[in-house]
Amino acid sequence: MTSTENSAYEGFTAEERAAMKEHAQGQKKAARRGSQAEKAAEAERDVLAKIADMQGSDRIMAERVHAVVMANAPALAPKLWYGMPAYAMDGKVVCFFQSAAKFKARYATLGFSDPAKLDDGTMWATAFALTEVTPEAEARIAALVKQAVS
């Protein structure tokens, strides 16, 4: 008997359900927006508001990640994705910041989605743990987002 056979499926966690609810609300809100410029401005305000709602080091790291992404990958547009600050190109999320508090993790995550051009042979990293955004981390983030949109 495998561990999956004798363990019952308990469904989504409260954090996962909250993320899905935030995603659905964001989709509805985006559908109601006017022009592309209005949509882009409101999406960035939403991201900045989400970052401002974060606590402690999550907020500090999210602010730095946002600044680095915006400065180094101007082709990326900020948007909320499952309640997380994310950055998209042509409507597809390229990278995102997941706070440690989001899923009660011990570190925040800078993640990259499939459209990110981080390919390196047959295997490469698509997520990075963040405990602090130091100048060295900022330089690495800048290089990663530049490569992701190249």
C-alpha positions, 0 to 999 in steps of 0.5 A, spaced: 500 500 500 502 506 498 502 513 502 497 515 497 492 510 498 492 510 505 491 518 506 485 521 504 485 527 500 483 533 504 482 539 499 485 545 498 488 549 504 485 555 506 491 559 503 490 556 496 483 557 496 484 564 498 489 565 492 484 562 487 479 567 490 483 573 489 485 570 482 477 570 480 476 577 483 482 580 479 480 577 473 473 580 474 476 587 476 480 587 469 474 585 465 471 591 467 476 596 466 476 601 460 482 603 455 489 599 455 492 605 459 487 605 464 488 597 465 495 598 466 495 604 470 490 600 475 493 594 475 500 597 477 496 601 483 493 594 485 500 591 485 503 597 489 497 596 494 498 589 495 505 590 496 503 596 501 499 591 505 505 586 506 508 586 513 515 587 515 521 583 510 516 581 505 514 588 504 521 590 503 523 585 499 517 586 494 518 593 494 525 592 492 523 586 487 518 591 484 523 596 483 528 592 480 523 589 475 521 595 473 527 598 472 530 592 468 525 589 464 520 595 462 517 590 457 513 587 463 507 590 466 505 589 473 499 585 475 496 581 480 496 574 479 493 569 484 493 575 489 501 576 488 505 581 485 507 579 478 509 581 471 507 580 464 509 580 457 503 580 452 498 578 458 502 572 460 506 572 467 513 572 466 515 572 473 512 573 480 513 575 487 510 570 493 511 573 500 513 568 505 506 569 509 502 567 503 503 560 504 506 560 511 513 559 508 520 560 511 522 564 505 519 569 500 519 566 492 521 570 486 518 565 481 518 565 473 513 562 469 514 558 462 514 564 458 521 566 461 527 565 457 531 562 462 533 556 458 539 553 460 541 546 457 536 541 459 534 543 466 534 550 469 531 554 476 524 557 475 524 559 482 528 562 487 528 563 495 529 570 498 530 571 505 533 578 504 534 583 497 541 585 498 545 589 492 548 582 490 540 579 490 538 585 486 544 584 481 541 577 480 534 579 479 536 584 474 540 579 470 534 574 471 529 578 468 533 581 463 534 574 460 527 572 462 524 577 457 530 577 452 
